[in-house]
């Protein structure tokens, strides 16, 4: 009896310490966002005050009017995000389908070469891509930010889709072929619906990457009308920018930039955290 009570007390203590530790970590990670949010609602004098202020004396929601000035850049960003977020999972699935479901000469070598590109850092391909885009006339064009969406995205994204497709029972393909279906029907009617989870997961990752992408637009875009939100934000609020002193506006824009990632997380959190299964069917 005493042993059971000691064991129960130990479990309660361990659970309490675990929740306490989780709460401390949660506060640690939430505080920067809370600090950014409160400073976005401060006046210019408060946000530039020498003393540390955590809460504004009065809420200045008019600071968020600065977002209106960025609507043209928001349009450019949404074009890049939507095209990449839709076509990268689709074309990635098209590339992954033969690797996952069929055998052909050179398959292992081709897949090994594909996966070998994972080891290449992005900086290595920047100059070759810049020269290629220059030859194709894509420099300073918004198309330079989405033309790659029609070629399957990154090797790791294709690998994840391949692994997911390998978990789909091949009996489904054979049954479809017996009913007179061709490879296109099997891909569109069977494989794509069963791979919905991994396609959504890939799409979310692409959307977040392109929404926050700074290096790509900075390298390939020169004209102000072609800027995405990240590049326009940098030029306007950097040390030499015209709005460098307006820290409250800067915090308002930063808060606005977090809205899309937050919405995606709250809507698709089950898919992003625990909804991915390496297999097309649930047991």
TITOR-516514 format. One line per field, with one value per residue: z, x, y of N, C-alpha, C in turn; residue number from 0; residue in three letters. Coordinates in nm, 2 decimals. Last residue first. Layout:
residues N
n.pz: Z,...
n.px: X,...
n.py: Y,...
ca.pz: Z,...
ca.px: X,...
ca.py: Y,...
c.pz: Z,...
c.px: X,...
c.py: Y,...
nr: NUM,...
rest: ala,...
//
This chain:
residues 283
n.pz: -4.10,-4.39,-4.68,-4.78,-4.58,-4.34,-4.25,-4.09,-3.88,-3.68,-3.78,-4.01,-3.98,-3.76,-3.85,-4.04,-3.91,-3.76,-3.97,-4.13,-3.96,-3.92,-4.18,-4.21,-4.00,-4.01,-4.13,-3.93,-3.76,-3.94,-3.95,-3.68,-3.66,-3.83,-3.69,-3.47,-3.58,-3.79,-3.88,-4.14,-4.37,-4.57,-4.49,-4.38,-4.22,-4.35,-4.44,-4.72,-4.79,-4.64,-4.76,-5.02,-4.96,-4.86,-5.06,-5.38,-5.65,-5.89,-5.86,-5.85,-6.01,-5.95,-5.85,-5.78,-5.51,-5.37,-5.42,-5.27,-5.00,-4.88,-4.81,-4.68,-4.88,-4.95,-4.71,-4.69,-4.93,-4.88,-4.66,-4.78,-4.97,-4.81,-4.69,-4.92,-4.99,-4.78,-4.79,-5.05,-5.16,-5.25,-5.48,-5.64,-5.70,-5.83,-6.03,-6.13,-6.17,-6.31,-6.54,-6.64,-6.69,-6.74,-6.67,-6.68,-6.46,-6.43,-6.33,-6.07,-5.96,-5.96,-5.78,-5.55,-5.50,-5.39,-5.12,-5.04,-4.98,-5.19,-5.14,-4.94,-5.08,-5.27,-5.10,-5.01,-5.25,-5.32,-5.11,-5.17,-5.41,-5.47,-5.76,-6.01,-6.21,-6.19,-6.02,-6.15,-6.19,-5.98,-5.99,-6.25,-6.29,-6.23,-6.34,-6.32,-6.56,-6.77,-7.01,-7.03,-6.94,-6.67,-6.58,-6.59,-6.41,-6.18,-6.16,-6.11,-5.86,-5.69,-5.62,-5.38,-5.20,-5.11,-5.11,-5.19,-5.10,-5.27,-5.50,-5.45,-5.53,-5.81,-5.82,-5.73,-5.93,-6.14,-6.05,-6.03,-6.31,-6.53,-6.65,-6.41,-6.23,-6.04,-5.82,-5.75,-5.99,-6.10,-5.89,-5.87,-6.07,-5.99,-5.74,-5.83,-5.95,-5.71,-5.54,-5.73,-5.78,-5.54,-5.44,-5.67,-5.70,-5.44,-5.42,-5.63,-5.57,-5.32,-5.39,-5.55,-5.35,-5.17,-5.33,-5.32,-5.04,-4.88,-4.78,-4.60,-4.38,-4.24,-4.06,-3.82,-3.66,-3.56,-3.31,-3.05,-2.72,-2.47,-2.35,-2.42,-2.23,-2.19,-2.22,-2.10,-2.21,-2.44,-2.70,-2.93,-2.86,-2.77,-3.00,-3.17,-2.97,-3.01,-3.14,-3.17,-2.92,-2.89,-3.08,-2.98,-2.74,-2.84,-2.96,-2.74,-2.58,-2.67,-2.58,-2.30,-2.26,-2.32,-2.12,-1.90,-1.96,-1.95,-1.68,-1.58,-1.68,-1.54,-1.27,-1.28,-1.33,-1.10,-0.91,-0.99,-0.96,-0.68,-0.59,-0.68,-0.53,-0.27,-0.29,-0.33,-0.09,0.09,0.00
n.px: -0.47,-0.50,-0.31,-0.06,0.22,0.33,0.13,0.08,-0.04,0.09,0.17,0.04,-0.22,-0.29,-0.27,-0.39,-0.48,-0.27,-0.07,-0.19,-0.19,0.08,0.17,0.01,0.11,0.36,0.34,0.23,0.46,0.61,0.45,0.48,0.75,0.77,0.62,0.79,1.01,1.10,1.35,1.34,1.20,1.39,1.70,1.94,1.86,1.53,1.28,1.28,1.42,1.27,1.02,1.08,1.15,0.90,0.72,0.89,0.91,0.85,0.87,1.14,1.37,1.51,1.55,1.74,1.82,1.58,1.43,1.62,1.63,1.37,1.07,0.83,0.68,0.83,0.80,0.52,0.47,0.62,0.48,0.23,0.29,0.36,0.11,-0.04,0.09,0.04,-0.25,-0.30,-0.26,-0.50,-0.54,-0.31,-0.38,-0.63,-0.67,-0.41,-0.28,-0.47,-0.49,-0.23,-0.22,-0.56,-0.81,-0.94,-0.95,-0.69,-0.59,-0.71,-0.58,-0.32,-0.34,-0.41,-0.19,0.01,-0.07,0.15,0.41,0.52,0.42,0.60,0.84,0.78,0.75,1.01,1.15,1.05,1.16,1.44,1.47,1.23,1.02,0.92,0.90,0.75,0.87,1.05,0.91,0.88,1.07,1.09,0.86,0.92,1.23,1.50,1.57,1.49,1.63,1.78,2.03,1.95,1.90,2.17,2.30,2.16,2.22,2.50,2.48,2.34,2.43,2.57,2.38,2.25,2.46,2.40,2.27,2.07,2.17,2.14,1.89,1.94,2.12,1.95,1.77,1.93,2.01,1.77,1.68,1.80,1.50,1.24,0.94,0.71,0.64,0.83,0.91,0.66,0.60,0.77,0.68,0.42,0.48,0.59,0.37,0.22,0.39,0.43,0.18,0.09,0.30,0.37,0.14,0.12,0.36,0.36,0.12,0.18,0.38,0.24,0.06,0.24,0.32,0.08,0.05,0.19,0.04,-0.11,0.05,0.03,-0.18,-0.09,-0.10,-0.35,-0.36,-0.22,-0.32,-0.12,0.11,0.22,0.45,0.72,1.00,1.30,1.41,1.43,1.19,1.07,0.82,0.73,0.73,0.54,0.33,0.26,0.20,0.44,0.49,0.33,0.44,0.70,0.63,0.51,0.73,0.90,0.73,0.72,0.94,0.91,0.66,0.74,0.92,0.75,0.57,0.75,0.81,0.55,0.51,0.71,0.64,0.40,0.50,0.65,0.45,0.29,0.47,0.52,0.27,0.25,0.46,0.37,0.14,0.26,0.39,0.19,0.08
n.py: 0.19,0.39,0.40,0.48,0.56,0.70,0.98,1.27,1.40,1.53,1.79,1.86,1.77,1.93,2.19,2.34,2.57,2.66,2.70,2.89,3.10,3.14,3.21,3.46,3.63,3.74,3.98,4.13,4.16,4.32,4.55,4.63,4.67,4.90,5.08,5.11,5.22,5.42,5.45,5.35,5.42,5.43,5.25,5.18,4.96,4.87,4.92,4.90,4.67,4.47,4.49,4.40,4.14,4.03,4.08,4.12,4.35,4.47,4.74,4.78,4.56,4.32,3.99,3.79,3.83,3.87,3.64,3.46,3.56,3.54,3.38,3.35,3.23,3.01,2.85,2.83,2.68,2.45,2.34,2.30,2.11,1.89,1.84,1.78,1.55,1.38,1.37,1.25,1.01,0.93,1.10,1.01,0.74,0.73,0.91,0.97,0.72,0.57,0.72,0.69,0.41,0.30,0.05,-0.19,-0.35,-0.41,-0.17,-0.17,-0.39,-0.29,-0.07,-0.22,-0.37,-0.21,0.01,0.26,0.31,0.45,0.70,0.79,0.79,0.99,1.21,1.24,1.29,1.54,1.69,1.65,1.78,2.04,2.07,1.99,2.18,2.40,2.58,2.74,2.97,3.15,3.35,3.44,3.58,3.84,3.95,3.99,3.74,3.58,3.52,3.30,3.39,3.44,3.19,3.09,3.26,3.18,2.91,2.93,3.08,2.90,2.65,2.70,2.78,2.55,2.25,1.92,1.70,1.66,1.54,1.27,1.21,1.19,0.98,0.78,0.77,0.69,0.44,0.31,0.31,0.19,0.06,0.02,-0.04,0.17,0.32,0.52,0.63,0.72,0.92,1.14,1.31,1.37,1.49,1.72,1.84,1.88,2.04,2.26,2.38,2.51,2.67,2.82,2.98,3.10,3.25,3.42,3.57,3.67,3.85,4.04,4.13,4.25,4.46,4.61,4.65,4.82,5.02,4.88,4.86,5.09,5.06,4.99,5.21,5.23,5.13,5.19,5.20,5.35,5.27,4.93,4.74,4.75,4.95,5.07,5.39,5.53,5.49,5.42,5.36,5.62,5.77,5.63,5.41,5.06,4.83,4.69,4.62,4.39,4.22,4.17,4.05,3.81,3.70,3.66,3.48,3.22,3.09,3.11,2.99,2.73,2.67,2.68,2.47,2.25,2.26,2.20,1.95,1.82,1.85,1.70,1.45,1.40,1.41,1.19,0.98,0.99,0.93,0.66,0.55,0.58,0.42,0.17,0.14,0.13,-0.12
ca.pz: -4.05,-4.24,-4.61,-4.83,-4.64,-4.46,-4.23,-4.20,-3.98,-3.66,-3.66,-4.00,-4.09,-3.74,-3.75,-4.09,-4.00,-3.69,-3.86,-4.19,-4.01,-3.80,-4.11,-4.30,-4.01,-3.93,-4.20,-4.04,-3.71,-3.90,-4.07,-3.74,-3.58,-3.86,-3.82,-3.45,-3.53,-3.74,-3.75,-4.05,-4.25,-4.54,-4.55,-4.47,-4.16,-4.31,-4.30,-4.66,-4.84,-4.62,-4.62,-5.00,-5.01,-4.78,-4.93,-5.29,-5.52,-5.89,-5.89,-5.73,-6.02,-5.94,-5.88,-5.92,-5.61,-5.36,-5.48,-5.41,-5.08,-4.90,-4.89,-4.61,-4.81,-5.04,-4.76,-4.58,-4.91,-4.99,-4.65,-4.67,-5.01,-4.90,-4.61,-4.83,-5.08,-4.80,-4.67,-5.02,-5.12,-5.14,-5.36,-5.59,-5.62,-5.71,-5.96,-6.10,-6.10,-6.18,-6.45,-6.61,-6.59,-6.78,-6.64,-6.80,-6.50,-6.47,-6.46,-6.17,-5.97,-6.04,-5.92,-5.60,-5.54,-5.54,-5.17,-5.10,-4.88,-5.17,-5.25,-4.91,-4.97,-5.31,-5.18,-4.91,-5.17,-5.41,-5.13,-5.05,-5.41,-5.42,-5.64,-5.90,-6.22,-6.29,-5.96,-6.10,-6.30,-5.98,-5.86,-6.19,-6.33,-6.12,-6.38,-6.29,-6.46,-6.66,-7.00,-7.06,-7.08,-6.76,-6.59,-6.67,-6.55,-6.22,-6.19,-6.23,-5.97,-5.71,-5.74,-5.49,-5.25,-5.21,-5.05,-5.24,-5.03,-5.14,-5.50,-5.43,-5.39,-5.75,-5.86,-5.65,-5.80,-6.15,-6.07,-5.91,-6.20,-6.48,-6.66,-6.54,-6.24,-6.16,-5.86,-5.64,-5.90,-6.16,-5.93,-5.77,-6.08,-6.12,-5.74,-5.75,-6.04,-5.83,-5.50,-5.68,-5.88,-5.61,-5.35,-5.61,-5.81,-5.50,-5.32,-5.62,-5.70,-5.34,-5.30,-5.61,-5.47,-5.13,-5.30,-5.45,-5.11,-4.93,-4.88,-4.72,-4.46,-4.32,-4.20,-3.92,-3.71,-3.69,-3.42,-3.17,-2.83,-2.55,-2.27,-2.46,-2.27,-2.24,-2.21,-2.14,-2.10,-2.39,-2.57,-2.94,-2.91,-2.68,-2.89,-3.21,-3.04,-2.94,-3.10,-3.29,-2.97,-2.81,-3.09,-3.12,-2.74,-2.76,-3.05,-2.85,-2.54,-2.70,-2.72,-2.36,-2.23,-2.40,-2.26,-1.91,-1.95,-2.08,-1.77,-1.54,-1.72,-1.68,-1.32,-1.25,-1.43,-1.23,-0.90,-0.98,-1.09,-0.78,-0.56,-0.73,-0.68,-0.31,-0.26,-0.43,-0.22,0.10,0.00
ca.px: -0.50,-0.50,-0.43,-0.18,0.13,0.40,0.16,0.15,-0.13,0.07,0.23,0.18,-0.14,-0.30,-0.17,-0.34,-0.58,-0.39,-0.05,-0.16,-0.32,0.00,0.22,-0.01,-0.03,0.34,0.41,0.15,0.34,0.66,0.47,0.35,0.69,0.84,0.57,0.65,1.02,0.97,1.33,1.42,1.12,1.32,1.57,1.94,1.93,1.67,1.30,1.21,1.46,1.41,1.03,1.03,1.25,1.03,0.70,0.80,0.95,0.85,0.73,1.06,1.27,1.58,1.46,1.69,1.92,1.69,1.39,1.58,1.75,1.43,1.19,0.94,0.63,0.82,0.93,0.60,0.41,0.66,0.62,0.25,0.24,0.46,0.23,-0.08,0.08,0.18,-0.18,-0.35,-0.14,-0.44,-0.63,-0.32,-0.26,-0.60,-0.78,-0.50,-0.21,-0.42,-0.60,-0.28,-0.13,-0.42,-0.75,-0.91,-1.07,-0.78,-0.55,-0.75,-0.72,-0.35,-0.30,-0.50,-0.31,0.01,-0.07,0.02,0.33,0.56,0.36,0.46,0.83,0.81,0.63,0.90,1.18,1.02,1.02,1.38,1.48,1.35,1.07,0.91,1.00,0.70,0.76,1.10,0.93,0.79,1.04,1.21,0.86,0.86,1.09,1.41,1.62,1.41,1.56,1.64,2.01,2.00,1.79,2.06,2.34,2.16,2.08,2.45,2.55,2.29,2.35,2.64,2.47,2.18,2.40,2.45,2.40,2.03,2.15,2.27,1.91,1.84,2.16,2.07,1.72,1.86,2.11,1.85,1.60,1.86,1.65,1.29,1.08,0.75,0.55,0.76,1.01,0.74,0.51,0.78,0.82,0.45,0.41,0.67,0.48,0.17,0.34,0.54,0.24,0.01,0.23,0.46,0.19,0.01,0.32,0.47,0.14,0.07,0.41,0.35,0.01,0.16,0.42,0.14,-0.04,0.26,0.14,-0.18,0.03,0.15,-0.21,-0.11,0.03,-0.33,-0.39,-0.22,-0.31,-0.24,0.02,0.19,0.31,0.66,0.86,1.23,1.37,1.55,1.23,1.21,0.89,0.74,0.81,0.68,0.36,0.31,0.09,0.37,0.57,0.30,0.30,0.68,0.71,0.43,0.62,0.94,0.76,0.60,0.92,1.03,0.68,0.63,0.97,0.86,0.52,0.68,0.91,0.62,0.42,0.71,0.77,0.40,0.41,0.72,0.56,0.23,0.42,0.63,0.33,0.16,0.47,0.49,0.13,0.17,0.47,0.28,0.00
ca.py: 0.05,0.38,0.35,0.54,0.46,0.65,0.83,1.21,1.35,1.39,1.73,1.90,1.72,1.78,2.14,2.21,2.50,2.63,2.60,2.75,3.05,3.11,3.09,3.34,3.59,3.61,3.87,4.10,4.09,4.19,4.47,4.60,4.57,4.78,5.03,5.06,5.08,5.39,5.50,5.28,5.40,5.55,5.26,5.29,5.08,4.84,4.92,5.01,4.80,4.49,4.51,4.54,4.23,4.03,4.14,4.05,4.31,4.32,4.69,4.79,4.66,4.45,4.10,3.79,3.80,3.97,3.77,3.44,3.55,3.67,3.38,3.41,3.35,3.11,2.89,2.89,2.81,2.53,2.37,2.39,2.24,1.95,1.87,1.90,1.66,1.42,1.41,1.39,1.09,0.86,1.11,1.15,0.78,0.64,0.86,1.08,0.83,0.52,0.71,0.82,0.47,0.32,0.18,-0.12,-0.28,-0.52,-0.22,-0.07,-0.39,-0.41,-0.05,-0.11,-0.44,-0.22,-0.13,0.24,0.25,0.31,0.62,0.78,0.70,0.86,1.17,1.22,1.17,1.42,1.68,1.59,1.63,1.99,2.12,1.90,2.08,2.30,2.50,2.61,2.88,3.04,3.30,3.37,3.44,3.76,3.91,4.10,3.83,3.58,3.65,3.28,3.35,3.55,3.28,3.03,3.26,3.32,2.95,2.87,3.14,3.03,2.66,2.64,2.88,2.64,2.37,2.05,1.73,1.70,1.69,1.33,1.23,1.29,1.12,0.81,0.81,0.82,0.54,0.33,0.37,0.32,0.06,0.05,-0.07,0.09,0.21,0.44,0.58,0.61,0.81,1.04,1.26,1.31,1.36,1.63,1.79,1.81,1.90,2.18,2.30,2.42,2.59,2.72,2.89,3.01,3.14,3.33,3.50,3.57,3.74,3.96,4.07,4.14,4.36,4.56,4.57,4.70,5.06,4.92,4.74,5.08,5.12,4.88,5.17,5.30,5.03,5.26,5.11,5.36,5.35,5.07,4.76,4.63,4.95,4.95,5.30,5.47,5.54,5.47,5.26,5.50,5.81,5.64,5.54,5.17,4.91,4.73,4.73,4.51,4.26,4.23,4.17,3.91,3.74,3.75,3.62,3.31,3.10,3.15,3.14,2.80,2.68,2.77,2.61,2.29,2.28,2.33,2.06,1.82,1.91,1.85,1.51,1.40,1.51,1.33,1.01,1.02,1.06,0.76,0.55,0.65,0.57,0.23,0.15,0.24,0.00
c.pz: -3.96,-4.20,-4.47,-4.76,-4.68,-4.50,-4.36,-4.17,-4.09,-3.77,-3.66,-3.88,-4.06,-3.85,-3.74,-3.98,-4.02,-3.78,-3.79,-4.08,-4.06,-3.85,-4.00,-4.23,-4.09,-3.95,-4.13,-4.12,-3.83,-3.84,-4.04,-3.86,-3.63,-3.79,-3.86,-3.58,-3.51,-3.70,-3.70,-3.90,-4.14,-4.41,-4.50,-4.54,-4.25,-4.26,-4.26,-4.51,-4.77,-4.66,-4.58,-4.85,-4.99,-4.83,-4.86,-5.15,-5.46,-5.75,-5.88,-5.74,-5.90,-5.93,-5.86,-5.95,-5.75,-5.47,-5.47,-5.47,-5.23,-5.00,-4.91,-4.69,-4.74,-4.98,-4.85,-4.63,-4.80,-4.97,-4.76,-4.65,-4.90,-4.94,-4.69,-4.75,-5.01,-4.90,-4.70,-4.90,-5.08,-5.08,-5.23,-5.47,-5.56,-5.63,-5.83,-6.01,-6.05,-6.10,-6.31,-6.51,-6.54,-6.67,-6.70,-6.79,-6.62,-6.52,-6.51,-6.31,-6.08,-6.06,-6.01,-5.74,-5.60,-5.59,-5.33,-5.16,-4.93,-5.07,-5.23,-5.01,-4.93,-5.20,-5.23,-4.99,-5.08,-5.33,-5.21,-5.05,-5.28,-5.42,-5.60,-5.77,-6.09,-6.30,-6.06,-6.04,-6.26,-6.10,-5.86,-6.06,-6.27,-6.16,-6.26,-6.34,-6.44,-6.54,-6.88,-7.05,-7.12,-6.90,-6.67,-6.69,-6.64,-6.37,-6.23,-6.26,-6.10,-5.84,-5.77,-5.62,-5.37,-5.27,-5.15,-5.17,-5.08,-5.07,-5.36,-5.43,-5.36,-5.61,-5.81,-5.69,-5.71,-6.01,-6.08,-5.93,-6.08,-6.36,-6.61,-6.53,-6.39,-6.15,-5.97,-5.69,-5.79,-6.07,-5.99,-5.81,-5.98,-6.13,-5.88,-5.75,-5.96,-5.92,-5.62,-5.62,-5.83,-5.70,-5.41,-5.52,-5.76,-5.61,-5.38,-5.53,-5.69,-5.47,-5.32,-5.52,-5.54,-5.25,-5.24,-5.43,-5.25,-5.00,-4.94,-4.83,-4.59,-4.41,-4.29,-4.05,-3.82,-3.75,-3.56,-3.29,-2.96,-2.68,-2.34,-2.37,-2.31,-2.29,-2.27,-2.12,-2.16,-2.28,-2.52,-2.80,-2.92,-2.73,-2.79,-3.09,-3.08,-3.03,-3.02,-3.26,-3.10,-2.86,-3.01,-3.13,-2.87,-2.75,-2.97,-2.94,-2.65,-2.67,-2.76,-2.51,-2.30,-2.38,-2.35,-2.05,-1.96,-2.08,-1.91,-1.64,-1.69,-1.74,-1.47,-1.30,-1.41,-1.34,-1.04,-0.98,-1.10,-0.92,-0.65,-0.70,-0.74,-0.47,-0.30,-0.41,-0.33,-0.03,0.00
c.px: -0.62,-0.54,-0.40,-0.31,0.00,0.32,0.23,0.18,-0.06,-0.01,0.21,0.24,0.00,-0.22,-0.18,-0.25,-0.53,-0.49,-0.18,-0.14,-0.30,-0.13,0.13,0.05,-0.05,0.20,0.39,0.21,0.25,0.54,0.52,0.36,0.55,0.78,0.64,0.59,0.88,0.96,1.19,1.39,1.20,1.24,1.50,1.80,1.93,1.74,1.44,1.25,1.40,1.45,1.17,1.04,1.21,1.13,0.83,0.80,0.85,0.89,0.73,0.93,1.18,1.47,1.53,1.60,1.86,1.79,1.50,1.53,1.71,1.55,1.24,1.07,0.74,0.77,0.93,0.74,0.49,0.60,0.67,0.39,0.26,0.42,0.34,0.04,0.05,0.18,-0.04,-0.27,-0.18,-0.32,-0.57,-0.42,-0.27,-0.49,-0.75,-0.62,-0.31,-0.35,-0.56,-0.39,-0.18,-0.34,-0.61,-0.85,-1.06,-0.92,-0.64,-0.71,-0.77,-0.50,-0.34,-0.47,-0.41,-0.11,-0.08,0.02,0.19,0.47,0.40,0.39,0.68,0.79,0.66,0.78,1.06,1.04,0.98,1.23,1.42,1.35,1.20,0.96,1.02,0.80,0.71,0.99,0.98,0.81,0.95,1.18,0.98,0.85,1.04,1.27,1.52,1.45,1.46,1.56,1.87,1.98,1.83,1.95,2.23,2.20,2.08,2.31,2.50,2.35,2.31,2.56,2.55,2.27,2.35,2.38,2.45,2.16,2.12,2.26,2.04,1.87,2.07,2.12,1.84,1.82,2.05,1.95,1.69,1.79,1.70,1.44,1.12,0.90,0.60,0.69,0.95,0.85,0.59,0.70,0.83,0.58,0.42,0.61,0.58,0.28,0.29,0.49,0.36,0.09,0.14,0.39,0.28,0.06,0.22,0.43,0.24,0.08,0.31,0.38,0.12,0.10,0.35,0.24,0.01,0.17,0.21,-0.07,-0.03,0.13,-0.09,-0.15,0.02,-0.19,-0.36,-0.24,-0.32,-0.22,-0.12,0.10,0.29,0.52,0.80,1.08,1.29,1.52,1.35,1.26,1.04,0.83,0.83,0.77,0.51,0.32,0.13,0.25,0.51,0.37,0.28,0.54,0.69,0.50,0.53,0.83,0.81,0.64,0.81,1.02,0.80,0.64,0.87,0.91,0.63,0.63,0.85,0.73,0.48,0.63,0.77,0.53,0.40,0.63,0.63,0.34,0.36,0.58,0.44,0.21,0.38,0.51,0.25,0.15,0.39,0.36,0.09
c.py: 0.06,0.24,0.35,0.51,0.53,0.53,0.78,1.06,1.28,1.33,1.58,1.82,1.74,1.71,1.99,2.15,2.36,2.55,2.57,2.65,2.91,3.05,3.05,3.21,3.46,3.55,3.74,3.98,4.05,4.10,4.33,4.52,4.53,4.66,4.90,5.01,5.02,5.24,5.46,5.32,5.33,5.54,5.39,5.32,5.20,4.97,4.89,5.03,4.92,4.63,4.55,4.58,4.37,4.12,4.14,4.12,4.22,4.27,4.53,4.73,4.66,4.57,4.23,3.91,3.83,3.96,3.87,3.57,3.55,3.67,3.52,3.42,3.42,3.24,3.01,2.94,2.89,2.67,2.47,2.44,2.34,2.09,1.94,1.94,1.79,1.54,1.46,1.45,1.23,0.93,1.04,1.16,0.92,0.71,0.79,1.03,0.93,0.63,0.66,0.82,0.61,0.39,0.18,0.02,-0.19,-0.46,-0.33,-0.11,-0.29,-0.42,-0.17,-0.08,-0.34,-0.30,-0.13,0.10,0.22,0.24,0.48,0.69,0.68,0.76,1.02,1.16,1.14,1.29,1.56,1.59,1.58,1.84,2.06,1.95,2.00,2.19,2.39,2.52,2.75,2.94,3.18,3.30,3.37,3.61,3.82,4.07,3.95,3.67,3.66,3.41,3.33,3.52,3.40,3.13,3.20,3.33,3.10,2.90,3.07,3.09,2.80,2.66,2.83,2.74,2.47,2.17,1.87,1.75,1.74,1.48,1.29,1.31,1.22,0.95,0.85,0.87,0.68,0.44,0.40,0.38,0.20,0.07,-0.04,0.06,0.13,0.32,0.49,0.55,0.70,0.91,1.14,1.25,1.29,1.49,1.70,1.75,1.82,2.04,2.22,2.32,2.48,2.62,2.78,2.92,3.05,3.21,3.39,3.50,3.63,3.84,3.98,4.06,4.23,4.45,4.52,4.61,4.94,4.96,4.78,4.95,5.11,4.93,5.06,5.26,5.10,5.16,5.19,5.27,5.36,5.14,4.91,4.65,4.82,4.96,5.18,5.37,5.46,5.52,5.29,5.39,5.70,5.68,5.54,5.30,5.03,4.82,4.78,4.63,4.39,4.29,4.24,4.04,3.84,3.79,3.70,3.45,3.20,3.18,3.19,2.95,2.75,2.79,2.71,2.43,2.32,2.36,2.19,1.93,1.92,1.91,1.66,1.47,1.52,1.43,1.15,1.05,1.10,0.91,0.65,0.66,0.64,0.38,0.21,0.26,0.13
nr: 282,281,280,279,278,277,276,275,274,273,272,271,270,269,268,267,266,265,264,263,262,261,260,259,258,257,256,255,254,253,252,251,250,249,248,247,246,245,244,243,242,241,240,239,238,237,236,235,234,233,232,231,230,229,228,227,226,225,224,223,222,221,220,219,218,217,216,215,214,213,212,211,210,209,208,207,206,205,204,203,202,201,200,199,198,197,196,195,194,193,192,191,190,189,188,187,186,185,184,183,182,181,180,179,178,177,176,175,174,173,172,171,170,169,168,167,166,165,164,163,162,161,160,159,158,157,156,155,154,153,152,151,150,149,148,147,146,145,144,143,142,141,140,139,138,137,136,135,134,133,132,131,130,129,128,127,126,125,124,123,122,121,120,119,118,117,116,115,114,113,112,111,110,109,108,107,106,105,104,103,102,101,100,99,98,97,96,95,94,93,92,91,90,89,88,87,86,85,84,83,82,81,80,79,78,77,76,75,74,73,72,71,70,69,68,67,66,65,64,63,62,61,60,59,58,57,56,55,54,53,52,51,50,49,48,47,46,45,44,43,42,41,40,39,38,37,36,35,34,33,32,31,30,29,28,27,26,25,24,23,22,21,20,19,18,17,16,15,14,13,12,11,10,9,8,7,6,5,4,3,2,1,0
rest: unk,unk,unk,unk,unk,unk,unk,unk,unk,unk,unk,unk,unk,unk,unk,unk,unk,unk,unk,unk,unk,unk,unk,unk,unk,unk,unk,unk,unk,unk,unk,unk,unk,unk,unk,unk,unk,unk,unk,unk,unk,unk,unk,unk,unk,unk,unk,unk,unk,unk,unk,unk,unk,unk,unk,unk,unk,unk,unk,unk,unk,unk,unk,unk,unk,unk,unk,unk,unk,unk,unk,unk,unk,unk,unk,unk,unk,unk,unk,unk,unk,unk,unk,unk,unk,unk,unk,unk,unk,unk,unk,unk,unk,unk,unk,unk,unk,unk,unk,unk,unk,unk,unk,unk,unk,unk,unk,unk,unk,unk,unk,unk,unk,unk,unk,unk,unk,unk,unk,unk,unk,unk,unk,unk,unk,unk,unk,unk,unk,unk,unk,unk,unk,unk,unk,unk,unk,unk,unk,unk,unk,unk,unk,unk,unk,unk,unk,unk,unk,unk,unk,unk,unk,unk,unk,unk,unk,unk,unk,unk,unk,unk,unk,unk,unk,unk,unk,unk,unk,unk,unk,unk,unk,unk,unk,unk,unk,unk,unk,unk,unk,unk,unk,unk,unk,unk,unk,unk,unk,unk,unk,unk,unk,unk,unk,unk,unk,unk,unk,unk,unk,unk,unk,unk,unk,unk,unk,unk,unk,unk,unk,unk,unk,unk,unk,unk,unk,unk,unk,unk,unk,unk,unk,unk,unk,unk,unk,unk,unk,unk,unk,unk,unk,unk,unk,unk,unk,unk,unk,unk,unk,unk,unk,unk,unk,unk,unk,unk,unk,unk,unk,unk,unk,unk,unk,unk,unk,unk,unk,unk,unk,unk,unk,unk,unk,unk,unk,unk,unk,unk,unk,unk,unk,unk,unk,unk,unk,unk,unk,unk,unk,unk,unk
//
